[in-house]
Amino acid sequence: MSEPRRRRSRADYERGLPDHHDPTAGFAGAPPARSALTLRLVLAIFGLVVCVAGGLGWLATDLPAWPGVVLLVLGAVALVDIVVIVRRKARGEPG
């Protein structure tokens, strides 16, 4: 078996993770790629609000219920994504 992995620190992410290869790093003077966690968080929150409001609004009408249920499921997916992003940012990943 392998050794248990130690918890990564902010310095580990700043140095770069092992076995990570960015083929465009330094190409034509470009900086290395960075994670866009904050943008992803904003978009996930927007998706959550729109999907939940749309789903509840749809279910309040006399139209078929399945589109409202689909919107609420997409809202749940956005909520899970928000939890993942917040955990990644809390452990110190840049972005």
For each residue, the residues with C-beta under 8 A, 3 or more apart:
1:
2:
3:
4:
5:
6:
7: 91
8: 12 13 17 91 92
9: 12 13 92
10: 13 14 92 94
11: 14 15
12: 8 9 15 17
13: 8 9 10 16 17 92 93 94
14: 10 11 94
15: 11 12
16: 13 20 32
17: 8 12 13 20
18:
19:
20: 16 17
21:
22: 25 32 33
23: 27
24: 27 30 33
25: 22 30 31 32 33
26: 29 30 32
27: 23 24 30
28:
29: 26
30: 24 25 26 27
31: 25 34
32: 16 22 25 26
33: 22 24 25
34: 31 94 95
35: 93 94 95
36: 39 40 95
37: 40 41 85 88 89 93 94 95
38: 41 42 89 95
39: 36 42 43
40: 36 37 43 44 81 85 95
41: 37 38 44 45 82 85 86 89
42: 38 39 45 46
43: 39 40 46 47
44: 40 41 47 48 78 81 82 85
45: 41 42 48 49 78 82
46: 42 43 49 50
47: 43 44 50 51 74 75 78
48: 44 45 51 52 75 78 79 82
49: 45 46 52 53
50: 46 47 53 54
51: 47 48 54 55 71 72 74 75 78
52: 48 49 55 56 71 72 75
53: 49 50 56 57
54: 50 51 57 58 68 71
55: 51 52 58 59 68 69 70 71 72 74 75
56: 52 53 59 60 68 72
57: 53 54 60 61 68
58: 54 55 61 63 65 67 68 71
59: 55 56 65 68 69 72
60: 56 57
61: 57 58
62:
63: 58 67
64: 67
65: 58 59 68 69
66: 69 70
67: 58 63 64 70 71
68: 54 55 56 57 58 59 65 71 72
69: 55 59 65 66 72 73
70: 55 66 67 73 74
71: 51 52 54 55 58 67 68 74 75
72: 51 52 55 56 59 68 69 75 76
73: 69 70 76 77
74: 47 51 55 70 71 77 78
75: 47 48 51 52 55 71 72 78 79
76: 72 73 79 80
77: 73 74 80 81
78: 44 45 47 48 51 74 75 81 82
79: 48 75 76 82 83
80: 76 77 83 84
81: 40 44 77 78 84 85
82: 41 44 45 48 78 79 85 86
83: 79 80 86 87
84: 80 81 87 88
85: 37 40 41 44 81 82 88 89
86: 41 82 83 89 90
87: 83 84 90 91
88: 37 84 85 91 93
89: 37 38 41 85 86 92 93 95
90: 86 87
91: 7 8 87 88
92: 8 9 10 13 89
93: 13 35 37 88 89
94: 10 13 14 34 35 37
95: 34 35 36 37 38 40 89
